[in-house]
């Protein structure tokens, strides 16, 4: 079973920040939080990942709580092209099995 | 550098027929994965391979077999296709500790 829980769907107005939450209360010390997104029926695309510090790249920011039990993916200025399903998953450095949950379907509204 | 490639892109099978889905990666990754995605659902792990010569079951392995032919290639075989196996199949690869890279998918319909 997936070790993360996400809301099934969210809406965001175009140009506003999209904040996608993820709960991972059973995260282990060596597990990273990874975010992917899937646009239409394409293969998922990597967005960002982190261990315990906040991270930012050209696509998004990742905020991880101090206890590491939850995180938030932030798309700072959502566009229509950000409409997709977003997956939050845990990936360890010492094992290979990677399980996806159902994700959050984000709709960016004009 | 093509990344992860999958063949075929589309396939229609009759119930009971067999087929092999092919996947190859040119990134020298150790780990490779097969997922299926049913309409409106998330990805479910079928099988994965941590390295050449090893394979392990995922969440939904029944009705499938896999072969890690070499470091580049990881194939998925349906011995006797069933309508319940109608799905989109994604292959992925990664280095341990890094992100996964996904192929474009194979859309399989079993009638």
Backbone of each chain as ProteinMPNN parsed JSONL, in Angstrom:
{"seq_chain_A": "XXXXXXXXXXXXXXXXXXXXXXXXXXXXXXXXXXXXXXXXXXXXXXXXXXXXXXXXXXXXXXXXXXXXXXXXXXXXXXXXXXXXXXXXXXXXXXXXXXXXXXXXXXXXXX", "coords_chain_A": {"N_chain_A": [[0.828, -1.192, 0.0], [0.324, 2.319, -0.621], [2.258, 4.743, 1.11], [1.526, 7.258, 1.581], [-0.913, 9.91, 1.882], [-3.197, 11.818, 0.02], [-5.297, 14.599, -0.931], [-8.056, 13.837, -3.083], [-8.741, 15.613, -5.173], [-8.231, 18.993, -6.349], [-8.782, 22.5, -6.895], [-7.434, 25.375, -8.553], [-6.944, 28.819, -9.096], [-5.884, 30.295, -12.112], [-2.644, 31.689, -12.241], [-2.463, 31.99, -9.538], [-0.955, 30.689, -6.494], [-0.526, 27.209, -6.221], [-1.114, 24.919, -3.732], [-0.289, 21.86, -2.732], [-1.093, 19.334, -0.553], [0.423, 16.655, 1.379], [0.311, 13.774, 3.324], [2.43, 11.833, 5.331], [2.775, 10.063, 7.637], [4.097, 7.815, 8.592], [6.693, 7.867, 7.762], [10.059, 6.819, 7.216], [13.41, 7.251, 8.554], [15.305, 7.246, 6.474], [13.934, 7.779, 4.19], [13.016, 9.59, 1.318], [10.933, 12.317, 0.254], [9.219, 12.366, -2.67], [7.963, 14.078, -5.526], [5.852, 13.737, -8.294], [4.333, 14.422, -11.49], [1.543, 13.821, -13.671], [0.508, 14.38, -16.8], [-2.376, 14.394, -18.664], [-2.473, 11.345, -20.271], [0.178, 10.76, -20.28], [3.498, 9.494, -19.439], [4.451, 9.64, -15.975], [6.148, 12.523, -14.633], [9.082, 13.656, -13.112], [9.197, 16.032, -10.438], [10.277, 17.25, -8.014], [12.257, 16.635, -5.047], [12.867, 15.842, -1.556], [14.537, 15.562, 1.66], [14.62, 16.499, 4.433], [14.981, 19.193, 4.506], [13.632, 22.265, 3.163], [13.026, 22.568, -0.313], [13.737, 23.983, -3.529], [13.157, 24.366, -6.98], [13.24, 25.07, -10.53], [10.685, 24.441, -11.207], [9.026, 24.097, -8.932], [8.338, 24.403, -5.362], [9.193, 22.676, -2.355], [7.937, 22.02, 0.746], [8.709, 20.674, 3.788], [7.525, 19.435, 6.823], [8.831, 19.903, 10.159], [8.755, 17.567, 11.702], [8.631, 15.78, 9.706], [6.329, 14.474, 8.927], [4.498, 15.382, 7.143], [4.074, 17.135, 4.0], [4.236, 19.842, 1.582], [3.644, 20.635, -1.721], [4.428, 23.33, -3.734], [3.275, 25.19, -6.368], [4.215, 28.062, -7.71], [3.008, 30.028, -9.443], [0.407, 29.127, -10.87], [-0.386, 27.705, -14.042], [-2.504, 26.98, -16.895], [-1.372, 24.791, -18.036], [-0.423, 23.381, -15.909], [-2.392, 21.747, -15.033], [-3.03, 18.568, -13.963], [-2.371, 15.241, -12.668], [-1.012, 14.888, -9.501], [1.497, 13.252, -7.779], [2.584, 12.169, -4.636], [5.195, 10.506, -3.232], [7.071, 8.107, -1.29], [10.468, 7.362, -1.241], [13.094, 5.209, -0.695], [16.635, 5.143, 0.017], [17.779, 2.754, 0.192], [16.283, 0.723, -0.826], [14.353, -0.626, -3.573], [11.686, -0.792, -4.311], [8.965, 1.01, -5.469], [6.104, 2.624, -4.753], [3.112, 3.976, -5.943], [0.465, 6.171, -4.967], [-3.041, 7.123, -5.34], [-2.882, 9.863, -5.917], [-3.312, 13.505, -6.418], [-5.696, 15.192, -8.248], [-5.212, 18.028, -9.925], [-6.856, 20.886, -10.954], [-6.441, 23.654, -12.892], [-7.94, 26.695, -13.113], [-9.197, 29.022, -15.47]], "CA_chain_A": [[0.0, 0.0, 0.0], [1.031, 3.588, -0.614], [2.496, 5.227, 2.459], [1.161, 8.669, 1.627], [-2.313, 10.239, 1.603], [-3.367, 13.112, -0.621], [-6.695, 14.839, -1.308], [-8.255, 13.332, -4.443], [-8.808, 16.664, -6.178], [-8.129, 20.387, -5.916], [-8.84, 23.523, -7.924], [-6.6, 26.542, -8.319], [-7.114, 29.84, -10.112], [-4.691, 30.57, -12.917], [-1.831, 32.776, -11.737], [-2.313, 31.891, -8.091], [-0.128, 29.575, -6.041], [-1.201, 25.946, -5.922], [-0.48, 24.267, -2.592], [-0.775, 20.482, -2.709], [-0.614, 18.695, 0.675], [0.657, 15.214, 1.421], [0.594, 13.232, 4.654], [3.26, 10.61, 5.339], [3.046, 9.994, 9.071], [4.941, 6.658, 8.932], [7.95, 7.989, 7.006], [11.267, 6.358, 7.906], [14.484, 8.231, 8.548], [16.072, 7.284, 5.231], [13.026, 7.945, 3.057], [12.842, 10.898, 0.714], [9.624, 12.638, -0.305], [9.311, 12.686, -4.093], [6.737, 14.501, -6.207], [5.775, 13.569, -9.745], [3.035, 14.763, -12.041], [1.17, 13.111, -14.881], [-0.358, 15.209, -17.629], [-3.211, 13.526, -19.509], [-2.103, 9.934, -20.116], [1.612, 10.61, -20.502], [4.214, 8.935, -18.314], [4.726, 10.619, -14.919], [7.355, 13.349, -14.775], [9.65, 14.06, -11.831], [9.155, 17.469, -10.159], [11.178, 17.69, -6.954], [12.284, 15.738, -3.911], [13.569, 16.365, -0.393], [14.667, 14.68, 2.827], [14.052, 17.226, 5.566], [15.035, 20.631, 4.262], [12.812, 22.757, 2.073], [13.735, 22.564, -1.584], [13.132, 24.767, -4.608], [13.787, 24.318, -8.297], [12.572, 25.941, -11.495], [9.286, 24.041, -11.36], [8.195, 24.114, -7.728], [8.983, 24.373, -4.044], [8.74, 21.593, -1.481], [8.035, 22.349, 2.162], [8.565, 19.475, 4.61], [7.409, 19.829, 8.222], [10.009, 19.551, 10.963], [8.655, 16.168, 12.102], [8.644, 15.035, 8.433], [5.118, 13.68, 8.75], [3.711, 15.913, 6.034], [4.786, 18.053, 3.118], [3.402, 20.602, 0.659], [4.233, 21.045, -2.993], [3.918, 24.644, -4.111], [3.488, 25.714, -7.719], [4.043, 29.471, -7.306], [2.101, 30.759, -10.326], [-0.152, 28.021, -11.654], [-0.896, 27.963, -15.381], [-3.41, 25.922, -17.361], [-0.557, 23.61, -18.346], [-0.159, 22.645, -14.67], [-3.493, 20.807, -14.788], [-2.42, 17.238, -14.013], [-2.431, 14.481, -11.416], [0.245, 15.034, -8.765], [1.745, 12.115, -6.891], [3.576, 12.291, -3.57], [5.596, 9.146, -2.868], [8.265, 7.966, -0.469], [11.462, 6.508, -1.88], [14.252, 5.03, 0.156], [17.942, 5.026, -0.629], [18.293, 1.399, 0.367], [15.408, -0.273, -1.432], [13.965, -0.236, -4.926], [10.248, -0.839, -4.55], [8.402, 2.36, -5.492], [4.654, 2.48, -4.819], [2.354, 5.205, -6.136], [-0.926, 6.214, -4.531], [-3.926, 7.657, -6.377], [-2.52, 11.225, -6.274], [-4.272, 14.611, -6.392], [-5.988, 15.754, -9.559], [-5.247, 19.491, -9.836], [-7.43, 21.605, -12.089], [-6.159, 25.091, -12.888], [-9.121, 27.29, -13.734], [-8.906, 30.365, -16.005]], "C_chain_A": [[0.873, 1.258, 0.0], [1.159, 4.067, 0.812], [2.185, 6.696, 2.58], [-0.331, 8.82, 1.38], [-2.381, 11.657, 1.072], [-4.854, 13.337, -0.882], [-6.895, 14.395, -2.752], [-8.273, 14.419, -5.507], [-8.702, 18.038, -5.534], [-8.301, 21.281, -7.13], [-7.92, 24.668, -7.542], [-6.856, 27.531, -9.445], [-5.794, 30.089, -10.823], [-3.965, 31.79, -12.369], [-1.629, 32.768, -10.234], [-1.388, 30.72, -7.754], [-1.005, 28.35, -5.777], [-0.421, 25.25, -4.818], [-1.071, 22.878, -2.438], [-0.211, 19.776, -1.474], [-0.43, 17.192, 0.513], [0.979, 14.809, 2.855], [1.383, 11.943, 4.536], [3.725, 10.377, 6.771], [3.963, 8.823, 9.452], [6.283, 6.698, 8.202], [9.128, 7.526, 7.863], [12.393, 7.371, 7.723], [15.235, 8.351, 7.237], [15.19, 7.459, 3.999], [12.924, 9.396, 2.625], [11.386, 11.065, 0.295], [9.845, 13.075, -1.746], [7.94, 13.13, -4.608], [6.909, 14.305, -7.708], [4.433, 14.138, -10.204], [2.825, 14.031, -13.36], [0.127, 13.946, -15.613], [-1.059, 14.311, -18.638], [-2.8, 12.074, -19.282], [-0.638, 9.711, -20.454], [2.246, 9.892, -19.315], [4.471, 9.999, -17.263], [6.083, 11.289, -15.105], [7.803, 13.791, -13.392], [9.548, 15.582, -11.659], [10.265, 17.867, -9.191], [11.229, 16.628, -5.875], [13.055, 16.372, -2.767], [13.616, 15.356, 0.725], [14.083, 15.353, 4.054], [14.117, 18.736, 5.403], [14.064, 21.017, 3.161], [13.658, 22.837, 0.816], [12.981, 23.406, -2.594], [13.902, 24.499, -5.885], [12.954, 25.172, -9.246], [11.103, 25.609, -11.658], [8.458, 24.33, -10.123], [9.061, 24.261, -6.479], [8.37, 23.245, -3.227], [9.001, 22.006, -0.041], [7.76, 21.08, 2.964], [8.515, 19.92, 6.072], [8.598, 19.297, 9.019], [9.961, 18.086, 11.4], [8.599, 15.219, 10.907], [7.381, 14.217, 8.188], [4.198, 14.231, 7.666], [4.552, 16.868, 5.209], [3.778, 18.759, 2.22], [4.219, 20.94, -0.572], [3.597, 22.361, -3.381], [4.302, 24.952, -5.554], [3.211, 27.201, -7.621], [3.052, 30.264, -8.151], [1.484, 29.744, -11.297], [-0.655, 28.5, -13.019], [-1.792, 26.794, -15.79], [-2.639, 24.643, -17.639], [-0.16, 22.818, -17.102], [-1.306, 21.719, -14.291], [-2.979, 19.389, -15.019], [-2.763, 16.501, -12.728], [-1.048, 14.527, -10.779], [0.372, 13.922, -7.746], [2.85, 12.449, -5.895], [3.945, 10.874, -3.158], [6.852, 9.175, -2.015], [9.215, 6.988, -1.149], [12.686, 6.423, -0.986], [15.534, 4.951, -0.641], [18.471, 3.605, -0.555], [17.358, 0.337, -0.187], [14.862, 0.289, -2.733], [12.476, -0.161, -5.164], [9.676, 0.571, -4.445], [6.905, 2.241, -5.744], [4.013, 3.857, -4.962], [0.968, 5.064, -5.498], [-1.781, 6.794, -5.642], [-3.634, 9.103, -6.762], [-3.636, 12.237, -6.095], [-4.454, 15.133, -7.806], [-6.163, 17.264, -9.404], [-5.843, 20.064, -11.117], [-7.119, 23.083, -11.919], [-7.233, 25.762, -13.731], [-8.808, 28.699, -14.222], [-9.573, 31.461, -15.18]], "O_chain_A": [[1.983, 1.272, 0.532], [0.275, 3.829, 1.635], [2.541, 7.325, 3.576], [-0.949, 7.965, 0.746], [-1.73, 12.569, 1.582], [-5.602, 12.372, -1.039], [-5.99, 14.558, -3.57], [-7.859, 14.172, -6.64], [-9.028, 18.231, -4.363], [-8.006, 20.879, -8.255], [-7.658, 24.906, -6.363], [-6.974, 27.142, -10.607], [-4.729, 30.091, -10.206], [-4.59, 32.807, -12.069], [-0.744, 33.446, -9.711], [-1.081, 29.882, -8.601], [-2.081, 28.452, -5.188], [0.782, 25.019, -4.945], [-2.232, 22.735, -2.054], [1.005, 19.629, -1.348], [-1.03, 16.553, -0.352], [1.815, 15.427, 3.515], [1.046, 11.067, 3.739], [4.913, 10.48, 7.077], [4.549, 8.839, 10.535], [6.934, 5.665, 8.046], [9.191, 7.798, 9.062], [12.332, 8.235, 6.849], [15.748, 9.42, 6.908], [15.666, 7.3, 2.875], [12.769, 10.303, 3.443], [10.692, 10.087, 0.016], [10.568, 14.035, -2.011], [6.903, 12.623, -4.181], [7.933, 14.645, -8.3], [3.514, 14.312, -9.404], [3.771, 13.674, -14.062], [-0.975, 14.183, -15.117], [-0.415, 13.563, -19.374], [-2.795, 11.633, -18.133], [-0.247, 8.618, -20.864], [1.592, 9.703, -18.289], [4.69, 11.159, -17.614], [7.022, 10.709, -15.65], [6.989, 14.251, -12.591], [9.781, 16.334, -12.606], [11.095, 18.718, -9.507], [10.326, 15.795, -5.793], [13.807, 17.325, -2.972], [12.835, 14.405, 0.747], [13.144, 14.832, 4.656], [13.398, 19.473, 6.078], [13.713, 20.189, 2.32], [14.851, 23.135, 0.869], [11.758, 23.534, -2.534], [15.13, 24.414, -5.884], [12.069, 25.91, -8.814], [10.345, 26.418, -12.196], [7.311, 24.762, -10.235], [10.291, 24.248, -6.52], [7.197, 22.904, -3.383], [10.132, 22.302, 0.343], [6.693, 20.48, 2.831], [9.364, 20.694, 6.513], [9.278, 18.36, 8.598], [10.999, 17.427, 11.466], [8.528, 14.002, 11.076], [7.374, 13.348, 7.316], [3.208, 13.588, 7.317], [5.597, 17.347, 5.651], [2.625, 18.341, 2.106], [5.331, 21.459, -0.481], [2.374, 22.499, -3.362], [5.479, 24.973, -5.915], [2.052, 27.582, -7.46], [2.323, 31.098, -7.614], [1.986, 29.54, -12.403], [-1.267, 29.562, -13.131], [-1.833, 25.76, -15.124], [-3.175, 23.544, -17.501], [0.376, 21.715, -17.213], [-1.197, 20.977, -13.315], [-2.548, 19.045, -16.12], [-3.369, 17.064, -11.816], [-0.042, 14.243, -11.429], [-0.536, 13.682, -6.949], [3.913, 12.946, -6.269], [3.064, 10.109, -2.766], [7.6, 10.152, -2.021], [8.804, 5.911, -1.581], [13.243, 7.44, -0.573], [15.508, 4.716, -1.849], [19.491, 3.284, -1.165], [17.627, -0.854, -0.025], [14.895, 1.496, -2.976], [12.037, 0.472, -6.125], [9.881, 1.25, -3.439], [6.482, 1.811, -6.817], [4.323, 4.783, -4.212], [0.38, 3.983, -5.492], [-1.309, 6.946, -6.769], [-4.079, 9.551, -7.818], [-4.747, 11.9, -5.684], [-3.483, 15.474, -8.481], [-7.145, 17.723, -8.821], [-5.387, 19.761, -12.22], [-7.493, 23.691, -10.915], [-7.414, 25.441, -14.906], [-8.222, 29.492, -13.485], [-9.429, 32.643, -15.494]]}, "seq_chain_B": "XXXXXXXXXXXXXXXXXXXXXXXXXXXXXXXXXXXXXXXXXXXXXXXXXXXXXXXXXXXXXXXXXXXXXXXXXXXXXXXXXXXXXXXXXXXXXXXXXXXXXXXXXXXXXXX", "coords_chain_B": {"N_chain_B": [[20.322, 10.348, -26.735], [17.758, 8.507, -25.727], [16.292, 7.948, -23.465], [13.731, 6.292, -21.783], [12.269, 3.781, -23.614], [9.38, 2.281, -25.095], [7.788, -0.487, -26.57], [5.045, -2.265, -28.082], [3.336, 0.868, -28.995], [0.578, 0.808, -29.059], [-1.799, -1.849, -28.687], [-4.0, -4.448, -29.561], [-5.543, -7.241, -28.271], [-6.95, -10.551, -28.388], [-8.912, -12.339, -25.991], [-7.031, -14.709, -24.221], [-4.858, -14.727, -25.926], [-1.277, -14.274, -26.221], [1.377, -11.981, -25.387], [4.32, -9.882, -25.505], [5.507, -7.079, -23.855], [7.847, -4.616, -24.536], [10.635, -2.953, -23.073], [13.17, -0.52, -22.864], [16.11, 1.111, -21.661], [18.489, 3.76, -21.861], [20.151, 4.889, -19.998], [21.834, 3.724, -18.26], [20.771, 2.801, -15.882], [20.228, 1.007, -12.828], [17.837, -0.038, -11.719], [14.618, -1.166, -12.78], [11.143, -0.917, -13.753], [7.73, -2.046, -13.969], [4.548, -0.74, -14.407], [0.955, -0.612, -14.187], [-1.851, 1.239, -15.344], [-5.102, 1.836, -14.835], [-8.131, 3.218, -16.229], [-8.709, 6.433, -14.912], [-7.406, 5.869, -12.565], [-4.611, 5.517, -10.225], [-1.083, 4.678, -10.6], [-0.143, 1.262, -10.521], [2.155, -0.999, -9.194], [3.594, -3.635, -10.95], [5.774, -5.511, -11.416], [9.239, -5.324, -10.458], [12.744, -4.681, -10.987], [15.7, -4.818, -9.384], [18.277, -5.033, -10.213], [20.315, -6.268, -12.913], [19.388, -9.533, -13.635], [17.796, -9.952, -11.413], [14.458, -10.052, -10.183], [11.391, -8.852, -8.767], [8.184, -9.217, -7.196], [5.505, -6.878, -7.421], [2.699, -4.918, -6.494], [0.552, -6.002, -7.986], [1.045, -8.667, -9.37], [-0.095, -10.95, -10.528], [-0.833, -12.936, -13.348], [1.118, -12.011, -14.985], [4.475, -12.137, -16.294], [7.992, -11.452, -16.043], [11.104, -10.444, -17.553], [14.432, -9.67, -17.01], [16.425, -8.894, -19.284], [18.95, -7.872, -19.802], [21.072, -5.198, -18.653], [19.876, -3.04, -19.871], [17.314, -3.767, -20.777], [13.929, -4.674, -20.051], [11.372, -6.812, -19.967], [7.831, -7.413, -20.214], [5.518, -9.963, -19.921], [2.439, -11.24, -21.029], [0.852, -14.136, -20.63], [-1.631, -15.344, -21.133], [-3.913, -13.44, -22.152], [-6.394, -11.415, -20.513], [-9.576, -9.721, -20.345], [-9.52, -8.075, -18.071], [-6.979, -7.18, -18.0], [-6.774, -5.081, -19.655], [-5.406, -1.985, -20.061], [-3.164, 0.817, -19.448], [0.231, 0.495, -19.801], [3.147, 1.271, -18.127], [6.628, 1.653, -18.243], [9.508, 2.131, -16.223], [12.639, 3.541, -15.083], [15.461, 3.803, -12.85], [18.262, 5.086, -10.973], [19.318, 3.773, -7.893], [18.194, 5.665, -5.22], [17.639, 7.917, -6.605], [15.514, 9.843, -8.909], [12.686, 8.434, -10.731], [12.471, 7.62, -14.216], [10.139, 7.708, -16.777], [8.65, 5.767, -19.418], [6.733, 6.283, -22.501], [4.456, 4.75, -22.438], [2.329, 1.864, -23.075], [-0.601, 1.176, -24.69], [-2.968, -1.098, -24.041], [-5.521, -3.175, -25.168], [-7.775, -5.692, -24.381], [-9.923, -7.899, -25.814]], "CA_chain_B": [[19.839, 9.793, -25.474], [16.314, 8.363, -25.896], [15.611, 7.77, -22.183], [13.032, 5.018, -21.671], [11.427, 3.536, -24.774], [8.468, 1.144, -24.96], [7.112, -0.954, -27.774], [4.475, -1.285, -29.018], [2.587, 1.969, -28.38], [-0.812, 0.353, -28.964], [-1.98, -3.256, -29.015], [-5.297, -5.063, -29.274], [-5.434, -8.697, -28.186], [-8.14, -11.3, -28.032], [-8.762, -13.115, -24.764], [-6.267, -15.942, -24.36], [-3.626, -14.518, -26.68], [-0.121, -13.868, -25.425], [2.225, -10.967, -25.986], [5.391, -9.339, -24.667], [5.757, -5.645, -23.935], [9.282, -4.388, -24.45], [11.094, -1.702, -22.471], [14.618, -0.365, -22.867], [16.598, 2.423, -21.201], [19.884, 3.987, -22.244], [20.719, 5.765, -18.974], [22.673, 2.891, -17.405], [20.132, 2.651, -14.573], [20.184, -0.353, -12.301], [16.483, -0.498, -11.406], [13.575, -0.972, -13.781], [9.811, -1.127, -13.172], [6.522, -2.097, -14.785], [3.313, -0.321, -13.751], [-0.239, -0.52, -14.999], [-2.741, 2.313, -14.936], [-6.457, 1.692, -15.331], [-8.756, 4.536, -16.414], [-9.071, 7.193, -13.723], [-6.731, 5.351, -11.377], [-3.18, 5.757, -10.132], [-0.216, 3.606, -11.102], [0.072, 0.11, -9.639], [3.404, -1.683, -9.519], [3.41, -5.043, -11.309], [7.051, -6.128, -11.097], [10.385, -4.465, -10.593], [14.034, -5.369, -11.044], [16.701, -3.961, -8.738], [19.522, -5.105, -10.972], [20.314, -7.325, -13.926], [19.315, -10.884, -13.087], [16.867, -10.047, -10.277], [13.122, -9.481, -10.339], [10.55, -9.009, -7.578], [6.783, -8.892, -7.389], [4.98, -5.643, -6.889], [1.362, -4.989, -5.907], [-0.418, -6.749, -8.798], [1.844, -9.482, -10.299], [-0.787, -12.124, -11.077], [-1.133, -12.902, -14.774], [2.259, -11.424, -15.691], [5.842, -12.574, -16.043], [8.955, -10.466, -16.507], [12.485, -10.879, -17.801], [15.438, -8.606, -17.115], [17.268, -9.522, -20.286], [20.274, -7.31, -19.566], [20.891, -3.987, -17.863], [19.072, -2.083, -20.624], [15.992, -4.206, -21.208], [13.06, -5.311, -19.057], [10.158, -7.112, -20.723], [6.649, -7.859, -19.473], [4.799, -10.925, -20.75], [1.101, -11.724, -20.685], [0.79, -15.471, -21.218], [-3.002, -15.601, -21.582], [-4.517, -12.145, -21.839], [-7.781, -11.351, -20.063], [-10.104, -8.35, -20.434], [-9.127, -7.308, -16.878], [-5.63, -6.654, -18.214], [-6.877, -3.869, -20.455], [-4.806, -0.944, -19.245], [-1.969, 1.45, -19.991], [1.392, -0.052, -19.111], [4.3, 2.163, -18.111], [7.922, 1.169, -17.784], [10.314, 3.192, -15.632], [13.961, 3.133, -14.61], [16.1, 4.769, -11.945], [19.389, 4.705, -10.138], [18.911, 3.741, -6.484], [18.368, 6.945, -4.545], [17.311, 9.037, -7.491], [14.149, 9.828, -9.426], [12.345, 7.523, -11.82], [12.187, 8.132, -15.544], [9.082, 6.879, -17.331], [8.42, 5.682, -20.839], [5.479, 6.889, -22.963], [3.323, 3.863, -22.188], [1.722, 0.979, -24.071], [-2.046, 1.089, -24.465], [-3.371, -2.461, -24.37], [-6.937, -3.524, -25.061], [-8.039, -7.128, -24.524], [-11.362, -8.06, -26.116]], "C_chain_B": [[18.31, 9.72, -25.496], [15.585, 8.228, -24.573], [15.031, 6.369, -22.085], [12.108, 4.869, -22.876], [10.608, 2.276, -24.552], [7.888, 0.796, -26.322], [6.223, -2.135, -27.431], [3.821, -0.131, -28.276], [1.127, 1.577, -28.157], [-0.865, -1.126, -29.324], [-3.394, -3.673, -28.663], [-5.115, -6.569, -29.319], [-6.807, -9.305, -27.982], [-7.862, -12.071, -26.745], [-8.045, -14.43, -25.046], [-4.985, -15.798, -25.161], [-2.501, -14.089, -25.738], [0.625, -12.747, -26.142], [3.267, -10.508, -24.978], [5.518, -7.853, -24.922], [7.249, -5.428, -23.682], [9.576, -3.019, -23.842], [12.604, -1.666, -22.505], [14.975, 1.032, -22.375], [18.082, 2.534, -21.525], [20.603, 4.893, -21.249], [21.596, 4.996, -17.981], [22.103, 2.747, -15.983], [20.119, 1.204, -14.133], [18.762, -0.879, -12.184], [15.522, -0.196, -12.539], [12.245, -1.471, -13.233], [8.76, -1.273, -14.269], [5.327, -1.722, -13.917], [2.155, -0.48, -14.732], [-1.113, 0.602, -14.446], [-4.088, 2.128, -15.616], [-7.106, 3.066, -15.414], [-9.153, 5.184, -15.101], [-8.381, 6.758, -12.448], [-5.257, 5.753, -11.378], [-2.396, 4.588, -10.694], [-0.095, 2.5, -10.056], [1.287, -0.679, -10.124], [3.141, -3.164, -9.792], [4.632, -5.855, -10.888], [8.134, -5.066, -11.148], [11.656, -5.317, -10.556], [15.088, -4.427, -10.482], [18.017, -3.968, -9.496], [19.388, -6.231, -11.989], [20.311, -8.681, -13.234], [18.398, -11.043, -11.904], [15.54, -9.421, -10.636], [12.322, -9.749, -9.071], [9.124, -8.596, -7.895], [6.448, -7.544, -6.772], [3.612, -5.861, -6.277], [0.415, -5.924, -6.647], [0.293, -7.648, -9.806], [1.083, -10.598, -11.019], [-1.151, -11.924, -12.538], [0.003, -12.348, -15.624], [3.551, -12.165, -15.355], [6.778, -11.512, -16.597], [10.301, -11.122, -16.743], [13.374, -9.654, -17.836], [16.534, -9.183, -17.999], [18.728, -9.12, -20.129], [20.049, -6.002, -18.827], [19.931, -3.016, -18.554], [17.6, -2.471, -20.739], [15.232, -4.976, -20.131], [11.72, -5.548, -19.74], [9.064, -7.651, -19.806], [5.828, -8.761, -20.378], [3.437, -11.253, -20.151], [0.94, -13.066, -21.381], [-0.587, -15.778, -21.801], [-3.831, -14.379, -21.207], [-5.997, -12.266, -21.463], [-8.274, -9.916, -20.171], [-9.713, -7.475, -19.238], [-7.721, -6.726, -17.001], [-5.621, -5.488, -19.204], [-6.428, -2.698, -19.6], [-3.745, -0.209, -20.053], [-0.796, 0.98, -19.143], [2.577, 0.9, -19.257], [5.524, 1.424, -17.583], [8.698, 2.358, -17.227], [11.68, 2.64, -15.247], [14.504, 4.2, -13.666], [17.389, 4.184, -11.421], [18.885, 4.703, -8.708], [19.212, 5.089, -5.843], [18.037, 8.145, -5.396], [15.92, 8.868, -8.08], [13.975, 8.787, -10.519], [12.142, 8.289, -13.117], [11.208, 7.16, -16.195], [9.086, 6.884, -18.849], [7.056, 6.257, -21.203], [4.251, 6.012, -22.763], [2.941, 3.021, -23.378], [0.251, 0.845, -23.719], [-2.552, -0.237, -24.982], [-4.866, -2.638, -24.148], [-7.079, -5.015, -25.291], [-9.537, -7.304, -24.688], [-11.838, -9.481, -25.875]], "O_chain_B": [[17.636, 10.733, -25.309], [14.364, 8.377, -24.541], [15.737, 5.379, -22.277], [11.264, 5.729, -23.127], [11.063, 1.326, -23.913], [7.544, 1.673, -27.115], [6.588, -2.942, -26.577], [3.756, -0.149, -27.047], [0.519, 1.98, -27.165], [-0.089, -1.604, -30.151], [-3.924, -3.307, -27.613], [-4.592, -7.11, -30.294], [-7.717, -8.655, -27.468], [-6.716, -12.411, -26.449], [-8.393, -15.163, -25.972], [-4.11, -16.66, -25.084], [-2.735, -13.613, -24.627], [0.512, -12.591, -27.358], [3.127, -10.712, -23.772], [5.625, -7.417, -26.068], [7.828, -5.98, -22.746], [8.849, -2.053, -24.075], [13.256, -2.667, -22.209], [14.259, 2.002, -22.626], [18.827, 1.556, -21.475], [21.555, 5.585, -21.612], [22.045, 5.555, -16.981], [22.848, 2.592, -15.015], [20.013, 0.29, -14.951], [18.501, -2.036, -12.512], [15.583, 0.858, -13.173], [12.211, -2.339, -12.36], [8.885, -0.699, -15.351], [5.11, -2.293, -12.847], [2.349, -0.483, -15.947], [-1.115, 0.878, -13.246], [-4.196, 2.25, -16.836], [-6.668, 3.992, -14.73], [-9.84, 4.579, -14.277], [-8.73, 7.224, -11.363], [-4.727, 6.252, -12.37], [-2.971, 3.626, -11.202], [0.037, 2.768, -8.862], [1.419, -0.981, -11.31], [2.542, -3.859, -8.971], [4.519, -6.784, -10.088], [7.973, -4.034, -11.799], [11.648, -6.482, -10.159], [15.337, -3.361, -11.043], [18.784, -3.008, -9.425], [18.461, -7.039, -11.926], [21.132, -8.942, -12.355], [18.222, -12.16, -11.418], [15.488, -8.389, -11.306], [12.545, -10.746, -8.384], [8.883, -7.741, -8.746], [7.016, -7.13, -5.761], [3.381, -6.872, -5.614], [-0.43, -6.57, -6.027], [0.16, -7.416, -11.008], [1.569, -11.133, -12.015], [-1.701, -10.892, -12.923], [-0.13, -12.229, -16.842], [3.695, -12.74, -14.276], [6.414, -10.762, -17.504], [10.6, -12.194, -16.216], [13.121, -8.712, -18.586], [17.444, -9.865, -17.528], [19.629, -9.939, -20.306], [18.924, -5.725, -18.411], [19.244, -2.247, -17.881], [16.732, -1.6, -20.792], [15.791, -5.801, -19.409], [11.008, -4.595, -20.058], [9.335, -8.258, -18.77], [5.476, -8.366, -21.489], [3.298, -11.504, -18.954], [0.897, -13.119, -22.61], [-0.688, -16.409, -22.853], [-4.376, -14.288, -20.107], [-6.739, -13.086, -22.004], [-7.472, -8.985, -20.098], [-9.589, -6.259, -19.381], [-7.322, -5.881, -16.201], [-4.557, -4.972, -19.546], [-6.998, -2.442, -18.539], [-3.462, -0.566, -21.196], [-0.832, 1.06, -17.915], [2.954, 1.282, -20.365], [5.452, 0.676, -16.608], [8.551, 3.477, -17.718], [11.857, 1.43, -15.104], [14.062, 5.349, -13.683], [17.594, 2.97, -11.418], [18.086, 5.566, -8.345], [20.334, 5.591, -5.914], [18.149, 9.282, -4.937], [15.228, 7.889, -7.8], [14.933, 8.325, -11.139], [11.704, 9.44, -13.122], [11.414, 5.947, -16.173], [9.469, 7.867, -19.484], [6.303, 6.672, -20.322], [3.123, 6.485, -22.904], [3.182, 3.387, -24.529], [-0.106, 0.456, -22.607], [-2.57, -0.487, -26.187], [-5.403, -2.301, -23.093], [-6.568, -5.549, -26.276], [-10.322, -6.913, -23.824], [-13.014, -9.781, -26.08]]}, "name": "protein", "num_of_chains": 2, "seq": "XXXXXXXXXXXXXXXXXXXXXXXXXXXXXXXXXXXXXXXXXXXXXXXXXXXXXXXXXXXXXXXXXXXXXXXXXXXXXXXXXXXXXXXXXXXXXXXXXXXXXXXXXXXXXXXXXXXXXXXXXXXXXXXXXXXXXXXXXXXXXXXXXXXXXXXXXXXXXXXXXXXXXXXXXXXXXXXXXXXXXXXXXXXXXXXXXXXXXXXXXXXXXXXXXXXXXXXXXXXXX"}
